[in-house]
Amino acid sequence: MLKDNRVRIIIGHYGSGKTEFAVNYAIRLAGENKKVALADLDVVNPYFRSREKHSLLTDKGIKVISSYVKGSGSDLPAVSGAIVGPLQDTSYDFVLDVGGDSAGARTLARYEEYLKPGLYDMFCVVNANRPGTETMEDVISLIESIEATARAKVTGLINNTHLLRHTTLEDVLKGQELCKKVGEKRNIPIKYIAAIPEVISELPANLEGEFVTINMIMREKWM
């Protein structure tokens, strides 16, 4: 069972697999009979947006909130009103998929009054195979820039080191070492280790963090 604070914010660099994790995470919450809402707040990256799986998510009972208005062809600020509902309604388990850098995290600042310590978690998704987050210094720089802009603190790390369907055990273990260094430097725990089913089954049981199986939902089989 996923035992986090009711509001979960998922951040991470472009290419980290942030949205894939957020969607899989929300589906797992719904599978635990939780009342789940997922907000697509990624206004930076136009590709692989969680809103693209609106039908799949709603079929699983997940409320999907997006900044996209059908037929408009663009993101609109109207999303802010819709997000306040699950922030205020404590019956929801709320997952926010936020843009992958400090510019994307700027959308969070307007909800600062709801993001009090102990009432939310903000998880940083780390892919050690992605240029820009391959070193401890890179990851810490990303975290610090997002925290300053979002006015919220990262409370956990997600090791999601991958090469899509070609991910190996060695990839994930490399990412685990990187997350361990970042965690020790910033005093942030490794909350989750995310990987495709074939790799999850190979992971040593004594690793820090709970395992989350990633099914490739955001990418078609040919991608």
C-alpha positions as CSV (number, residue, x, y, z in Angstrom):
1,M,0.0,0.0,0.0
2,L,1.2,3.5,-0.9
3,K,1.5,5.4,2.4
4,D,2.3,9.0,1.5
5,N,0.7,12.3,2.4
6,R,-2.7,12.8,0.6
7,V,-1.3,15.4,-1.9
8,R,1.6,14.0,-4.0
9,I,3.5,16.3,-6.3
10,I,5.7,14.5,-9.0
11,I,8.5,16.5,-10.4
12,G,11.5,15.5,-12.6
13,H,13.6,16.5,-15.6
14,Y,12.2,16.1,-19.1
15,G,13.0,12.5,-20.1
16,S,13.0,11.2,-16.5
17,G,9.8,9.2,-16.9
18,K,7.9,11.6,-14.5
19,T,4.6,11.3,-16.3
20,E,4.8,7.6,-16.7
21,F,5.5,7.2,-13.0
22,A,2.6,9.6,-12.1
23,V,0.1,7.7,-14.2
24,N,1.2,4.3,-12.9
25,Y,1.2,5.6,-9.4
26,A,-2.3,7.0,-9.7
27,I,-3.6,3.7,-11.2
28,R,-2.1,1.8,-8.3
29,L,-3.8,4.2,-5.8
30,A,-7.1,3.6,-7.6
31,G,-6.5,-0.1,-7.3
32,E,-6.3,0.3,-3.6
33,N,-9.9,1.6,-3.6
34,K,-8.8,5.2,-3.1
35,K,-10.7,8.2,-4.5
36,V,-8.0,9.5,-6.8
37,A,-7.6,12.7,-8.8
38,L,-4.7,13.3,-11.2
39,A,-3.8,16.8,-12.4
40,D,-1.7,17.4,-15.5
41,L,0.2,20.6,-14.7
42,D,3.0,20.0,-17.2
43,V,2.8,23.2,-19.3
44,V,6.4,22.9,-20.5
45,N,6.5,19.6,-22.3
46,P,3.9,19.2,-25.1
47,Y,4.6,15.5,-25.4
48,F,3.7,12.4,-23.3
49,R,1.1,14.4,-21.2
50,S,-1.0,12.5,-18.7
51,R,-4.1,14.0,-20.2
52,E,-3.5,11.9,-23.3
53,K,-4.7,8.9,-21.3
54,H,-7.8,10.6,-20.1
55,S,-10.1,7.8,-21.2
56,L,-8.0,5.0,-19.7
57,L,-7.7,6.9,-16.4
58,T,-11.4,7.8,-16.1
59,D,-12.3,4.2,-16.8
60,K,-10.3,3.3,-13.7
61,G,-12.3,5.9,-11.7
62,I,-9.6,8.6,-11.7
63,K,-10.6,12.2,-12.0
64,V,-8.4,13.9,-14.5
65,I,-7.7,17.6,-14.3
66,S,-5.9,19.4,-17.2
67,S,-5.0,22.8,-18.4
68,Y,-6.1,21.8,-21.8
69,V,-9.6,22.8,-23.1
70,K,-10.8,20.5,-25.8
71,G,-10.9,22.2,-29.2
72,S,-8.8,25.1,-28.1
73,G,-5.4,23.7,-29.2
74,S,-3.7,25.3,-26.2
75,D,-3.2,25.2,-22.4
76,L,-5.3,27.7,-20.5
77,P,-5.1,29.2,-16.9
78,A,-8.6,27.8,-16.2
79,V,-7.0,24.8,-14.7
80,S,-6.3,26.7,-11.4
81,G,-10.0,26.6,-10.3
82,A,-10.3,22.9,-10.9
83,I,-7.2,22.0,-9.0
84,V,-8.4,23.7,-5.8
85,G,-11.2,21.2,-5.5
86,P,-9.1,18.1,-4.7
87,L,-6.7,20.3,-2.7
88,Q,-9.5,21.2,-0.4
89,D,-11.5,18.0,-0.5
90,T,-9.6,15.6,1.8
91,S,-11.6,12.6,0.5
92,Y,-9.3,12.7,-2.5
93,D,-5.8,11.2,-2.9
94,F,-4.4,13.8,-5.2
95,V,-1.4,13.3,-7.7
96,L,0.0,16.4,-9.5
97,D,2.2,15.8,-12.5
98,V,4.2,19.0,-12.7
99,G,6.5,20.4,-15.4
100,G,10.0,19.2,-15.5
101,D,12.0,22.2,-14.4
102,S,11.8,25.4,-12.4
103,A,9.7,27.1,-15.1
104,G,7.2,24.2,-15.0
105,A,7.2,24.2,-11.2
106,R,6.1,27.9,-11.2
107,T,2.5,26.8,-11.4
108,L,2.7,25.3,-7.9
109,A,3.6,28.6,-6.3
110,R,0.0,29.8,-6.6
111,Y,-1.2,26.9,-4.4
112,E,1.3,27.6,-1.6
113,E,-1.4,28.0,1.0
114,Y,-2.3,24.3,0.6
115,L,1.2,23.0,0.6
116,K,2.1,23.1,4.3
117,P,4.7,20.7,5.7
118,G,3.2,17.4,6.6
119,L,0.2,17.8,4.2
120,Y,2.0,17.0,1.0
121,D,4.9,15.0,-0.5
122,M,6.9,16.3,-3.4
123,F,8.8,13.4,-5.1
124,C,11.7,14.1,-7.5
125,V,12.0,11.4,-10.3
126,V,15.6,10.7,-11.1
127,N,16.9,9.1,-14.3
128,A,20.6,8.6,-14.1
129,N,20.7,7.9,-17.8
130,R,19.4,11.3,-18.8
131,P,21.8,14.1,-19.7
132,G,21.4,16.8,-17.1
133,T,20.7,14.5,-14.2
134,E,23.7,12.1,-14.5
135,T,25.6,13.4,-11.5
136,M,24.8,14.3,-7.9
137,E,25.5,18.0,-8.6
138,D,23.1,18.0,-11.5
139,V,20.2,16.4,-9.5
140,I,20.7,18.7,-6.5
141,S,20.8,21.8,-8.8
142,L,17.5,20.7,-10.3
143,I,15.9,20.1,-6.9
144,E,17.1,23.4,-5.5
145,S,15.8,25.4,-8.5
146,I,12.4,23.7,-8.4
147,E,12.1,24.2,-4.6
148,A,12.9,27.9,-4.9
149,T,10.3,28.4,-7.6
150,A,7.6,26.1,-6.3
151,R,8.0,27.3,-2.7
152,A,7.8,23.6,-1.6
153,K,10.4,21.1,-0.5
154,V,11.3,17.7,-2.0
155,T,10.4,15.0,0.5
156,G,11.5,12.0,-1.4
157,L,13.4,10.6,-4.4
158,I,12.2,8.2,-7.0
159,N,14.9,6.1,-8.7
160,N,13.4,5.7,-12.2
161,T,16.6,5.1,-14.1
162,H,15.6,3.6,-17.4
163,L,16.2,3.1,-21.1
164,L,12.6,2.5,-21.8
165,R,12.0,-1.2,-22.7
166,H,15.7,-1.8,-22.9
167,T,16.3,-1.0,-19.2
168,T,18.5,-3.5,-17.3
169,L,19.1,-4.3,-13.7
170,E,22.5,-2.5,-14.0
171,D,20.7,0.7,-15.1
172,V,18.5,0.7,-12.0
173,L,21.3,-0.1,-9.6
174,K,23.4,2.8,-11.1
175,G,20.4,5.1,-10.5
176,Q,20.1,3.8,-6.9
177,E,23.7,4.8,-6.2
178,L,23.1,8.3,-7.6
179,C,19.9,8.7,-5.5
180,K,21.8,7.5,-2.5
181,K,24.4,10.2,-2.9
182,V,21.8,12.9,-3.4
183,G,19.8,11.6,-0.5
184,E,22.8,11.7,1.9
185,K,23.8,15.1,0.7
186,R,20.3,16.6,1.0
187,N,18.9,14.4,3.7
188,I,16.1,13.1,1.4
189,P,15.0,9.5,1.5
190,I,14.7,7.2,-1.5
191,K,11.0,6.7,-1.5
192,Y,10.4,4.5,-4.6
193,I,12.3,2.4,-7.1
194,A,10.4,2.3,-10.4
195,A,11.1,-0.2,-13.2
196,I,9.6,-2.3,-15.8
197,P,8.3,-5.8,-14.7
198,E,11.2,-7.7,-16.1
199,V,13.7,-5.7,-14.0
200,I,11.5,-5.3,-10.8
201,S,11.6,-9.1,-10.4
202,E,15.5,-9.0,-10.4
203,L,16.0,-6.2,-7.8
204,P,17.6,-7.1,-4.5
205,A,15.1,-6.9,-1.7
206,N,17.3,-4.9,0.6
207,L,17.4,-1.7,-1.5
208,E,16.1,1.5,0.1
209,G,12.7,2.4,-1.3
210,E,9.5,0.6,-2.2
211,F,9.3,-1.1,-5.6
212,V,6.8,0.3,-8.1
213,T,6.2,-1.6,-11.3
214,I,6.1,0.6,-14.4
215,N,3.8,-0.5,-17.2
216,M,4.5,1.4,-20.4
217,I,1.3,3.4,-20.7
218,M,2.5,6.6,-22.1
219,R,4.4,5.1,-25.1
220,E,2.9,2.9,-27.7
221,K,4.5,-0.6,-28.2
222,W,6.3,0.5,-31.3
223,M,7.9,3.5,-29.6
